[in-house]
């Protein structure tokens, strides 16, 4: 866990050390965000750095030193990745790693993109100091990326190069969407790997725009709970990739909700996998982070009868997990 924590810290240092331009703070509502302001051609562009915090301010204040130590940091990241591999931490496979690396380079995660689904579950190994269970609950071929629509619009920055260009270079083709030009899924020729984009819905589940990422996204109810206040994570590929994932306690409770949403028909196998992941994380978090788990559980229950019905329906099929959650209060 110490090596993993150090790797995440170094990756976050690198994310700021490469900034070109004058750091500028912009207030948006009750939150503030840091940008790098620099002239591109005849116009001034603002490149998003991150939300204002003590940690972000400290990095910005030491940006010159961070830039000077870039090579030293690169070597240390490589050493930490070797150490984590030697200790048995599950690396990100080559196909997934190449895709995440390309998306990170374009700015997908810098601009609020958050990995959800099983690829996020796999990345909790380092965050929680656990071994992933053997078997199907950690296997996936899909990469699901979610972002808040309002954040995507408010950032006034966008990925570069565009994700359509990035996917084309990786031999991905857009899949038919709802209407011309409405692309939210890409499939890789040969491997069959899918990349999908999602965004929270608050009612009708339609296809919506994510301007910062330059893609469309499938809007889904309950997703707002999952991706609120995401955390950074390191994908173990090459010398590490800085990404974002949901908080593990939110992930666990959200899995209880969506397992019930797809309990019928073709969704039954996925629902079983959802429950397995939820049970695994609840058991871990109840021991190591019981307050965080209890807060997420109570938050979800407080959001209305439909939320409580879906969570309750899943827990009736998971008596041991239900007992664990009951014991938190």
C-alpha positions as CSV (number, residue, x, y, z in Angstrom):
1,X,0.0,0.0,0.0
2,X,2.9,2.4,0.7
3,X,4.4,1.8,-2.7
4,X,1.0,2.2,-4.4
5,X,0.3,5.5,-2.5
6,X,3.8,6.8,-3.5
7,X,3.0,5.9,-7.1
8,X,-0.2,7.8,-7.1
9,X,1.5,10.8,-5.5
10,X,4.2,10.8,-8.2
11,X,1.7,10.5,-11.0
12,X,-0.2,13.5,-9.5
13,X,3.0,15.5,-9.3
14,X,3.7,14.7,-13.0
15,X,0.2,15.8,-14.0
16,X,1.0,19.3,-12.6
17,X,4.7,19.5,-13.6
18,X,3.9,19.3,-17.3
19,X,1.6,22.4,-17.2
20,X,2.6,25.2,-19.5
21,X,1.2,28.6,-18.9
22,X,0.3,30.8,-15.9
23,X,-1.7,29.1,-13.2
24,X,-5.0,30.9,-12.9
25,X,-7.8,30.4,-10.4
26,X,-11.4,30.6,-11.6
27,X,-14.5,30.7,-9.4
28,X,-17.6,28.8,-10.6
29,X,-20.5,29.0,-8.1
30,X,-19.3,27.7,-4.7
31,X,-16.2,26.0,-6.2
32,X,-12.9,27.1,-7.6
33,X,-10.8,25.5,-10.3
34,X,-7.2,26.0,-11.5
35,X,-6.3,26.5,-15.1
36,X,-3.1,27.2,-17.0
37,X,-3.5,30.3,-19.2
38,X,-1.5,30.5,-22.4
39,X,-1.8,32.0,-25.8
40,X,-2.4,29.7,-28.7
41,X,-2.2,31.6,-32.0
42,X,-4.2,34.8,-31.6
43,X,-6.4,33.6,-28.7
44,X,-5.9,32.9,-25.0
45,X,-6.6,29.3,-24.0
46,X,-7.3,27.9,-20.5
47,X,-6.2,24.4,-19.8
48,X,-7.8,22.7,-16.9
49,X,-5.5,21.6,-14.0
50,X,-7.9,20.6,-11.2
51,X,-10.3,21.7,-8.5
52,X,-8.9,24.0,-5.9
53,X,-7.5,22.3,-2.8
54,X,-4.6,22.6,-0.4
55,X,-2.9,19.7,-2.3
56,X,-3.4,21.3,-5.7
57,X,-2.1,24.7,-4.4
58,X,1.0,23.1,-2.9
59,X,1.8,21.4,-6.2
60,X,1.3,24.6,-8.2
61,X,3.5,26.6,-5.8
62,X,6.3,24.0,-6.3
63,X,5.8,23.6,-10.0
64,X,9.3,24.7,-10.9
65,X,10.9,22.1,-8.7
66,X,8.4,19.4,-9.9
67,X,9.5,20.2,-13.5
68,X,13.2,20.0,-12.6
69,X,12.8,16.5,-11.1
70,X,10.7,15.0,-13.9
71,X,13.4,12.4,-14.9
72,X,14.0,11.4,-11.3
73,X,10.3,10.9,-10.8
74,X,10.0,8.8,-14.0
75,X,12.7,6.5,-12.7
76,X,11.0,6.2,-9.3
77,X,7.7,5.4,-10.9
78,X,9.2,2.6,-12.9
79,X,10.8,1.2,-9.8
80,X,7.5,1.3,-7.9
81,X,5.7,-0.5,-10.7
82,X,8.3,-3.2,-10.7
83,X,7.9,-3.6,-7.0
84,X,4.1,-3.8,-7.1
85,X,4.3,-6.4,-9.9
86,X,6.8,-8.4,-7.9
87,X,4.5,-8.3,-4.8
88,X,1.7,-9.7,-6.9
89,X,-0.5,-6.7,-7.6
90,X,-2.6,-7.3,-10.7
91,X,-1.3,-5.3,-13.6
92,X,-3.5,-3.8,-16.2
93,X,-3.4,-5.9,-19.3
94,X,-1.7,-4.6,-22.4
95,X,-4.9,-3.9,-24.5
96,X,-6.6,-2.0,-21.7
97,X,-3.4,-0.3,-20.6
98,X,-2.7,1.1,-24.1
99,X,-6.3,2.4,-24.3
100,X,-6.2,4.0,-20.9
101,X,-2.7,5.5,-21.6
102,X,-4.0,7.1,-24.8
103,X,-7.1,8.5,-23.1
104,X,-5.0,9.8,-20.2
105,X,-2.6,11.5,-22.7
106,X,-5.5,13.2,-24.4
107,X,-6.8,14.6,-21.0
108,X,-9.8,12.3,-20.4
109,X,-9.2,11.8,-16.7
110,X,-7.8,15.3,-16.1
111,X,-11.1,16.6,-17.4
112,X,-13.3,14.5,-15.0
113,X,-13.6,11.3,-16.9
114,X,-14.1,8.5,-14.3
115,X,-13.6,4.7,-15.0
116,X,-16.7,2.8,-13.8
117,X,-17.6,-0.9,-14.0
118,X,-15.3,-3.8,-13.5
119,X,-12.2,-1.9,-14.6
120,X,-12.7,0.4,-11.7
121,X,-13.3,-2.6,-9.4
122,X,-9.9,-4.0,-10.5
123,X,-8.1,-0.8,-9.5
124,X,-9.3,-1.0,-5.9
125,X,-6.6,-3.6,-5.2
126,X,-4.0,-0.9,-4.5
127,X,-6.4,1.6,-2.9
128,X,-7.7,-0.9,-0.4
129,X,-4.6,-3.1,0.0
130,X,-6.5,-6.3,-1.1
131,X,-6.0,-9.2,-3.4
132,X,-8.5,-9.5,-6.1
133,X,-10.6,-12.6,-5.9
134,X,-10.0,-15.3,-8.5
135,X,-12.8,-16.0,-11.0
136,X,-15.2,-14.0,-13.1
137,X,-16.0,-11.1,-10.9
138,X,-12.8,-9.3,-11.9
139,X,-12.9,-10.2,-15.6
140,X,-14.0,-7.7,-18.2
141,X,-13.3,-6.6,-21.8
142,X,-15.2,-3.3,-21.6
143,X,-14.0,0.1,-20.5
144,X,-16.8,2.4,-19.2
145,X,-16.0,6.1,-18.8
146,X,-18.5,8.4,-17.0
147,X,-18.6,12.2,-16.6
148,X,-21.1,14.7,-15.3
149,X,-22.7,16.6,-18.1
150,X,-22.7,20.0,-16.3
151,X,-19.0,19.6,-15.4
152,X,-18.1,18.7,-19.0
153,X,-19.8,22.0,-20.1
154,X,-18.5,24.1,-17.3
155,X,-14.8,23.2,-17.7
156,X,-14.4,25.1,-21.0
157,X,-11.6,22.8,-22.0
158,X,-11.5,19.7,-24.1
159,X,-9.4,16.6,-24.8
160,X,-6.5,17.0,-27.3
161,X,-6.3,15.1,-29.5
162,X,-10.0,14.4,-29.9
163,X,-11.1,10.9,-28.7
164,X,-12.5,10.0,-32.1
165,X,-8.9,10.5,-33.5
166,X,-7.4,8.6,-30.5
167,X,-9.7,5.6,-31.0
168,X,-9.1,5.6,-34.8
169,X,-5.4,5.3,-34.1
170,X,-6.1,2.3,-31.9
171,X,-8.3,0.6,-34.6
172,X,-11.6,1.4,-32.9
173,X,-14.7,2.0,-35.0
174,X,-17.8,3.9,-33.8
175,X,-20.8,1.7,-33.2
176,X,-24.2,2.7,-34.6
177,X,-26.0,5.1,-32.2
178,X,-29.3,6.8,-31.8
179,X,-29.3,9.0,-34.9
180,X,-26.5,10.2,-37.1
181,X,-23.5,11.6,-35.3
182,X,-24.6,10.3,-31.9
183,X,-21.7,8.1,-31.0
184,X,-21.2,6.8,-27.4
185,X,-19.6,3.4,-28.0
186,X,-16.5,2.3,-29.9
187,X,-15.4,-1.3,-30.7
188,X,-11.9,-2.4,-31.4
189,X,-11.5,-4.6,-34.5
190,X,-10.1,-8.0,-33.7
191,X,-10.2,-7.9,-29.9
192,X,-13.9,-6.9,-29.7
193,X,-13.0,-4.6,-26.8
194,X,-15.6,-1.9,-26.1
195,X,-15.3,1.7,-24.8
196,X,-18.5,3.3,-23.7
197,X,-19.3,6.7,-22.3
198,X,-21.9,7.4,-19.7
199,X,-23.4,10.4,-17.9
200,X,-25.9,10.7,-15.0
201,X,-29.6,11.0,-15.9
202,X,-32.3,12.5,-13.6
203,X,-35.3,11.0,-15.3
204,X,-35.3,10.1,-19.0
205,X,-32.3,8.0,-20.1
206,X,-31.3,9.6,-23.4
207,X,-28.1,10.2,-25.3
208,X,-26.4,13.5,-24.2
209,X,-23.3,15.5,-25.1
210,X,-20.1,15.6,-23.1
211,X,-18.3,18.7,-24.7
212,X,-15.1,18.3,-22.7
213,X,-14.6,14.8,-24.0
214,X,-16.0,15.5,-27.4
215,X,-18.3,12.5,-27.4
216,X,-21.9,11.6,-26.7
217,X,-22.9,9.5,-23.7
218,X,-25.7,7.2,-22.5
219,X,-27.5,8.9,-19.6
220,X,-28.3,6.6,-16.7
221,X,-30.2,7.1,-13.5
222,X,-28.4,6.4,-10.2
223,X,-25.0,7.2,-11.9
224,X,-24.8,10.6,-10.1
225,X,-24.4,8.7,-6.8
226,X,-21.6,6.6,-8.1
227,X,-19.3,9.2,-9.6
228,X,-19.7,12.0,-7.0
229,X,-16.3,12.9,-5.5
230,X,-14.1,10.4,-7.4
231,X,-10.6,9.5,-6.3
232,X,-7.3,9.1,-8.2
233,X,-6.0,5.7,-8.9
234,X,-2.9,4.2,-10.6
235,X,-3.2,1.6,-13.4
236,X,-0.2,-0.7,-13.3
237,X,0.9,-0.4,-16.9
238,X,4.4,0.7,-18.0
239,X,5.4,3.3,-15.4
240,X,1.8,3.9,-14.2
241,X,-1.2,5.7,-15.5
242,X,-3.1,8.3,-13.5
243,X,-6.9,7.7,-13.8
244,X,-10.1,8.4,-11.8
245,X,-12.4,5.8,-10.2
246,X,-15.4,6.1,-7.9
247,X,-15.0,5.9,-4.2
248,X,-15.1,2.2,-3.3
249,X,-17.9,2.6,-0.8
250,X,-20.1,4.3,-3.4
251,X,-19.2,1.6,-5.9
252,X,-20.3,-1.1,-3.6
253,X,-23.7,0.4,-2.8
254,X,-24.3,1.4,-6.5
255,X,-23.7,-2.3,-7.4
256,X,-26.6,-3.2,-5.2
257,X,-28.8,-0.8,-7.1
258,X,-27.9,-1.8,-10.6
259,X,-28.0,-5.5,-9.8
260,X,-31.7,-5.0,-9.2
261,X,-32.2,-2.9,-12.3
262,X,-31.0,-5.8,-14.5
263,X,-32.3,-8.8,-12.6
264,X,-34.5,-10.1,-15.4
265,X,-33.7,-11.9,-18.6
266,X,-30.2,-11.4,-20.3
267,X,-29.1,-9.2,-17.4
268,X,-29.1,-12.0,-14.8
269,X,-25.4,-13.0,-15.3
270,X,-24.3,-9.4,-15.0
271,X,-26.6,-8.9,-12.0
272,X,-24.9,-11.9,-10.3
273,X,-21.5,-10.3,-11.0
274,X,-22.7,-7.0,-9.5
275,X,-23.8,-8.7,-6.3
276,X,-20.5,-10.5,-6.0
277,X,-18.5,-7.3,-6.4
278,X,-20.7,-5.5,-3.9
279,X,-20.4,-8.4,-1.3
280,X,-16.7,-8.5,-1.7
281,X,-16.2,-4.7,-1.2
282,X,-18.7,-4.5,1.6
283,X,-16.9,-7.2,3.5
284,X,-13.5,-5.4,3.1
285,X,-14.8,-1.9,3.8
286,X,-16.8,-2.9,6.9
287,X,-13.4,-3.9,8.4
288,X,-11.2,-1.1,7.1
289,X,-13.5,1.9,6.4
290,X,-16.8,1.2,8.2
291,X,-17.6,4.9,8.6
292,X,-17.2,5.6,4.9
293,X,-19.4,2.6,4.0
294,X,-22.1,3.5,6.5
295,X,-22.2,7.1,5.2
296,X,-22.6,5.9,1.6
297,X,-25.3,3.4,2.6
298,X,-27.3,6.0,4.5
299,X,-26.9,8.5,1.7
300,X,-28.3,6.1,-0.9
301,X,-31.2,5.1,1.4
302,X,-32.1,8.7,2.0
303,X,-32.6,9.4,-1.7
304,X,-36.1,8.0,-2.0
305,X,-38.3,4.9,-2.0
306,X,-37.0,3.7,-5.4
307,X,-33.5,3.7,-4.2
308,X,-34.5,1.8,-1.0
309,X,-36.5,-0.7,-3.0
310,X,-33.6,-1.6,-5.3
311,X,-31.1,-1.9,-2.5
312,X,-33.5,-4.0,-0.5
313,X,-34.3,-6.3,-3.4
314,X,-30.6,-7.0,-3.9
315,X,-29.9,-7.5,-0.2
316,X,-32.7,-10.0,0.2
317,X,-30.6,-12.2,-2.1
318,X,-27.4,-11.4,0.0
319,X,-28.2,-12.2,3.6
320,X,-24.6,-12.0,4.8
321,X,-24.0,-8.7,3.2
322,X,-27.3,-7.4,4.6
323,X,-26.2,-8.4,8.1
324,X,-22.9,-6.6,7.6
325,X,-24.6,-3.4,6.5
326,X,-27.2,-3.6,9.3
327,X,-24.4,-3.9,11.8
328,X,-22.7,-0.7,10.7
329,X,-25.3,1.5,12.5
